[in-house]
Amino acid sequence: MRIGELAERTGTTTRALRFYESLGLLAARRSANGYRAYDEHDLRLVTEIVGLRAAGLSLDETRPFVACLRAGHTSGDDCLDSIEVYRRKLAEVDTLIDRLAEVRADLAGKLGRALARHPGTCGVPDHEESRCSPS
């Protein structure tokens, strides 16, 4: 298949596929007329990359999954290096969730204190615009 068909079948762009090739994640063969040629294995590689990117992994983090598929495994996460990427990424997400919880608690506290100083003038529900008048 040519690059346009691969892009369409994987929900990506020809530009992205060329970029993946420049990074060594994808290797196109050239047909007699010089066009890039891909097969079902390339389709599987790109599908894996697109899915991992949608899950929040960087292109560099997809490398072990691509290597695993290239080694003949049926799934990109059949290899230990891929499992390790999942573990690292999950720890990273947990850290972000913890940090967001801290930020949320801080903001809720600030809002609570502001409302306590201005009773009845600010507590507009459902995020409607509110103007607080100083007392």
ChimeraX commands (.cxc) that place a marker at each C-alpha (Angstrom):
marker #1 position 0.00,0.00,0.00 radius 0.5
marker #1 position 1.12,3.57,-0.52 radius 0.5
marker #1 position 1.59,6.21,2.13 radius 0.5
marker #1 position -1.84,7.82,1.63 radius 0.5
marker #1 position -3.64,4.54,2.14 radius 0.5
marker #1 position -1.58,3.73,5.23 radius 0.5
marker #1 position -2.37,7.17,6.66 radius 0.5
marker #1 position -6.07,6.72,5.99 radius 0.5
marker #1 position -6.22,3.21,7.44 radius 0.5
marker #1 position -4.42,4.26,10.63 radius 0.5
marker #1 position -6.15,7.60,11.15 radius 0.5
marker #1 position -2.95,9.59,10.85 radius 0.5
marker #1 position -1.34,11.81,8.23 radius 0.5
marker #1 position 1.27,11.25,5.56 radius 0.5
marker #1 position 3.37,13.89,7.30 radius 0.5
marker #1 position 3.28,11.92,10.55 radius 0.5
marker #1 position 4.27,8.73,8.71 radius 0.5
marker #1 position 7.25,10.47,7.13 radius 0.5
marker #1 position 8.20,11.76,10.58 radius 0.5
marker #1 position 7.96,8.25,12.06 radius 0.5
marker #1 position 10.22,7.09,9.25 radius 0.5
marker #1 position 12.75,9.85,9.98 radius 0.5
marker #1 position 12.84,8.67,13.61 radius 0.5
marker #1 position 13.38,5.05,12.58 radius 0.5
marker #1 position 10.02,3.88,13.92 radius 0.5
marker #1 position 8.83,2.98,10.44 radius 0.5
marker #1 position 10.81,1.77,7.45 radius 0.5
marker #1 position 9.27,2.21,4.03 radius 0.5
marker #1 position 10.33,0.21,1.05 radius 0.5
marker #1 position 10.46,1.95,-2.30 radius 0.5
marker #1 position 8.54,0.65,-5.27 radius 0.5
marker #1 position 9.99,0.72,-8.80 radius 0.5
marker #1 position 8.51,4.19,-9.35 radius 0.5
marker #1 position 10.07,5.52,-6.13 radius 0.5
marker #1 position 6.88,5.63,-4.08 radius 0.5
marker #1 position 6.96,4.50,-0.47 radius 0.5
marker #1 position 5.46,1.03,-0.12 radius 0.5
marker #1 position 4.03,-0.45,3.06 radius 0.5
marker #1 position 2.50,-3.78,4.04 radius 0.5
marker #1 position 0.25,-5.15,6.77 radius 0.5
marker #1 position 3.16,-5.33,9.22 radius 0.5
marker #1 position 3.70,-1.58,8.78 radius 0.5
marker #1 position -0.02,-1.09,9.32 radius 0.5
marker #1 position 0.30,-2.95,12.63 radius 0.5
marker #1 position 3.33,-0.85,13.67 radius 0.5
marker #1 position 1.59,2.44,12.94 radius 0.5
marker #1 position -1.62,1.27,14.64 radius 0.5
marker #1 position 0.45,0.47,17.73 radius 0.5
marker #1 position 2.18,3.86,17.66 radius 0.5
marker #1 position -1.10,5.75,17.20 radius 0.5
marker #1 position -2.75,3.82,20.04 radius 0.5
marker #1 position 0.16,4.40,22.40 radius 0.5
marker #1 position 0.25,8.10,21.53 radius 0.5
marker #1 position -3.47,8.32,22.30 radius 0.5
marker #1 position -2.72,6.77,25.70 radius 0.5
marker #1 position -0.22,9.58,26.40 radius 0.5
marker #1 position 3.09,7.97,25.48 radius 0.5
marker #1 position 5.73,10.00,23.67 radius 0.5
marker #1 position 7.13,8.78,20.37 radius 0.5
marker #1 position 10.34,7.82,22.14 radius 0.5
marker #1 position 8.34,5.77,24.65 radius 0.5
marker #1 position 6.80,3.80,21.76 radius 0.5
marker #1 position 10.20,2.44,20.66 radius 0.5
marker #1 position 10.17,-0.72,22.83 radius 0.5
marker #1 position 6.71,-1.61,21.54 radius 0.5
marker #1 position 7.81,-1.17,17.92 radius 0.5
marker #1 position 10.94,-3.23,18.58 radius 0.5
marker #1 position 8.82,-5.96,20.16 radius 0.5
marker #1 position 6.57,-6.13,17.10 radius 0.5
marker #1 position 9.57,-6.11,14.77 radius 0.5
marker #1 position 10.97,-9.05,16.73 radius 0.5
marker #1 position 7.92,-11.05,15.71 radius 0.5
marker #1 position 5.71,-10.77,18.78 radius 0.5
marker #1 position 1.98,-10.53,18.20 radius 0.5
marker #1 position 1.60,-7.60,20.57 radius 0.5
marker #1 position 3.90,-4.65,21.22 radius 0.5
marker #1 position 3.60,-5.19,24.95 radius 0.5
marker #1 position 4.71,-8.83,24.94 radius 0.5
marker #1 position 8.25,-7.71,25.82 radius 0.5
marker #1 position 9.61,-6.70,29.23 radius 0.5
marker #1 position 10.91,-3.35,27.97 radius 0.5
marker #1 position 7.37,-2.41,26.97 radius 0.5
marker #1 position 6.01,-3.44,30.37 radius 0.5
marker #1 position 8.62,-1.20,31.98 radius 0.5
marker #1 position 7.42,1.76,29.89 radius 0.5
marker #1 position 3.87,1.11,31.12 radius 0.5
marker #1 position 5.12,1.06,34.73 radius 0.5
marker #1 position 7.09,4.31,34.33 radius 0.5
marker #1 position 4.21,6.06,32.58 radius 0.5
marker #1 position 1.70,4.93,35.18 radius 0.5
marker #1 position 3.97,6.25,37.96 radius 0.5
marker #1 position 4.25,9.53,36.07 radius 0.5
marker #1 position 0.45,9.78,35.74 radius 0.5
marker #1 position 0.00,8.97,39.45 radius 0.5
marker #1 position 2.40,11.80,40.32 radius 0.5
marker #1 position 0.45,14.20,38.12 radius 0.5
marker #1 position -2.85,13.12,39.70 radius 0.5
marker #1 position -1.41,13.69,43.18 radius 0.5
marker #1 position -0.16,17.14,42.15 radius 0.5
marker #1 position -3.52,18.05,40.63 radius 0.5
marker #1 position -5.27,16.96,43.83 radius 0.5
marker #1 position -2.98,19.31,45.78 radius 0.5
marker #1 position -3.70,22.18,43.39 radius 0.5
marker #1 position -7.44,21.50,43.61 radius 0.5
marker #1 position -7.36,21.47,47.41 radius 0.5
marker #1 position -5.42,24.74,47.44 radius 0.5
marker #1 position -7.88,26.39,45.04 radius 0.5
marker #1 position -10.89,25.12,47.00 radius 0.5
marker #1 position -9.37,26.55,50.18 radius 0.5
marker #1 position -8.77,29.91,48.54 radius 0.5
marker #1 position -12.34,29.98,47.22 radius 0.5
marker #1 position -13.71,29.05,50.63 radius 0.5
marker #1 position -11.75,31.82,52.33 radius 0.5
marker #1 position -12.80,34.37,49.69 radius 0.5
marker #1 position -16.47,33.43,50.05 radius 0.5
marker #1 position -16.21,33.65,53.83 radius 0.5
marker #1 position -14.97,37.25,53.55 radius 0.5
marker #1 position -17.78,38.19,51.16 radius 0.5
marker #1 position -20.86,36.27,52.31 radius 0.5
marker #1 position -23.79,36.44,49.92 radius 0.5
marker #1 position -22.04,38.45,47.20 radius 0.5
marker #1 position -19.99,35.84,45.34 radius 0.5
marker #1 position -21.48,32.37,45.60 radius 0.5
marker #1 position -22.90,32.23,42.07 radius 0.5
marker #1 position -23.49,28.55,41.18 radius 0.5
marker #1 position -22.58,26.76,37.93 radius 0.5
marker #1 position -19.55,28.91,37.12 radius 0.5
marker #1 position -21.64,31.92,36.12 radius 0.5
marker #1 position -19.78,35.20,36.01 radius 0.5
marker #1 position -19.80,36.95,39.37 radius 0.5
marker #1 position -18.76,40.40,40.49 radius 0.5
marker #1 position -17.75,40.72,44.11 radius 0.5
marker #1 position -18.14,44.14,45.68 radius 0.5
marker #1 position -15.77,44.99,48.49 radius 0.5
marker #1 position -17.59,45.38,51.79 radius 0.5
marker link #1:1,2 radius 0.2
marker link #1:2,3 radius 0.2
marker link #1:3,4 radius 0.2
marker link #1:4,5 radius 0.2
marker link #1:5,6 radius 0.2
marker link #1:6,7 radius 0.2
marker link #1:7,8 radius 0.2
marker link #1:8,9 radius 0.2
marker link #1:9,10 radius 0.2
marker link #1:10,11 radius 0.2
marker link #1:11,12 radius 0.2
marker link #1:12,13 radius 0.2
marker link #1:13,14 radius 0.2
marker link #1:14,15 radius 0.2
marker link #1:15,16 radius 0.2
marker link #1:16,17 radius 0.2
marker link #1:17,18 radius 0.2
marker link #1:18,19 radius 0.2
marker link #1:19,20 radius 0.2
marker link #1:20,21 radius 0.2
marker link #1:21,22 radius 0.2
marker link #1:22,23 radius 0.2
marker link #1:23,24 radius 0.2
marker link #1:24,25 radius 0.2
marker link #1:25,26 radius 0.2
marker link #1:26,27 radius 0.2
marker link #1:27,28 radius 0.2
marker link #1:28,29 radius 0.2
marker link #1:29,30 radius 0.2
marker link #1:30,31 radius 0.2
marker link #1:31,32 radius 0.2
marker link #1:32,33 radius 0.2
marker link #1:33,34 radius 0.2
marker link #1:34,35 radius 0.2
marker link #1:35,36 radius 0.2
marker link #1:36,37 radius 0.2
marker link #1:37,38 radius 0.2
marker link #1:38,39 radius 0.2
marker link #1:39,40 radius 0.2
marker link #1:40,41 radius 0.2
marker link #1:41,42 radius 0.2
marker link #1:42,43 radius 0.2
marker link #1:43,44 radius 0.2
marker link #1:44,45 radius 0.2
marker link #1:45,46 radius 0.2
marker link #1:46,47 radius 0.2
marker link #1:47,48 radius 0.2
marker link #1:48,49 radius 0.2
marker link #1:49,50 radius 0.2
marker link #1:50,51 radius 0.2
marker link #1:51,52 radius 0.2
marker link #1:52,53 radius 0.2
marker link #1:53,54 radius 0.2
marker link #1:54,55 radius 0.2
marker link #1:55,56 radius 0.2
marker link #1:56,57 radius 0.2
marker link #1:57,58 radius 0.2
marker link #1:58,59 radius 0.2
marker link #1:59,60 radius 0.2
marker link #1:60,61 radius 0.2
marker link #1:61,62 radius 0.2
marker link #1:62,63 radius 0.2
marker link #1:63,64 radius 0.2
marker link #1:64,65 radius 0.2
marker link #1:65,66 radius 0.2
marker link #1:66,67 radius 0.2
marker link #1:67,68 radius 0.2
marker link #1:68,69 radius 0.2
marker link #1:69,70 radius 0.2
marker link #1:70,71 radius 0.2
marker link #1:71,72 radius 0.2
marker link #1:72,73 radius 0.2
marker link #1:73,74 radius 0.2
marker link #1:74,75 radius 0.2
marker link #1:75,76 radius 0.2
marker link #1:76,77 radius 0.2
marker link #1:77,78 radius 0.2
marker link #1:78,79 radius 0.2
marker link #1:79,80 radius 0.2
marker link #1:80,81 radius 0.2
marker link #1:81,82 radius 0.2
marker link #1:82,83 radius 0.2
marker link #1:83,84 radius 0.2
marker link #1:84,85 radius 0.2
marker link #1:85,86 radius 0.2
marker link #1:86,87 radius 0.2
marker link #1:87,88 radius 0.2
marker link #1:88,89 radius 0.2
marker link #1:89,90 radius 0.2
marker link #1:90,91 radius 0.2
marker link #1:91,92 radius 0.2
marker link #1:92,93 radius 0.2
marker link #1:93,94 radius 0.2
marker link #1:94,95 radius 0.2
marker link #1:95,96 radius 0.2
marker link #1:96,97 radius 0.2
marker link #1:97,98 radius 0.2
marker link #1:98,99 radius 0.2
marker link #1:99,100 radius 0.2
marker link #1:100,101 radius 0.2
marker link #1:101,102 radius 0.2
marker link #1:102,103 radius 0.2
marker link #1:103,104 radius 0.2
marker link #1:104,105 radius 0.2
marker link #1:105,106 radius 0.2
marker link #1:106,107 radius 0.2
marker link #1:107,108 radius 0.2
marker link #1:108,109 radius 0.2
marker link #1:109,110 radius 0.2
marker link #1:110,111 radius 0.2
marker link #1:111,112 radius 0.2
marker link #1:112,113 radius 0.2
marker link #1:113,114 radius 0.2
marker link #1:114,115 radius 0.2
marker link #1:115,116 radius 0.2
marker link #1:116,117 radius 0.2
marker link #1:117,118 radius 0.2
marker link #1:118,119 radius 0.2
marker link #1:119,120 radius 0.2
marker link #1:120,121 radius 0.2
marker link #1:121,122 radius 0.2
marker link #1:122,123 radius 0.2
marker link #1:123,124 radius 0.2
marker link #1:124,125 radius 0.2
marker link #1:125,126 radius 0.2
marker link #1:126,127 radius 0.2
marker link #1:127,128 radius 0.2
marker link #1:128,129 radius 0.2
marker link #1:129,130 radius 0.2
marker link #1:130,131 radius 0.2
marker link #1:131,132 radius 0.2
marker link #1:132,133 radius 0.2
marker link #1:133,134 radius 0.2
marker link #1:134,135 radius 0.2
view
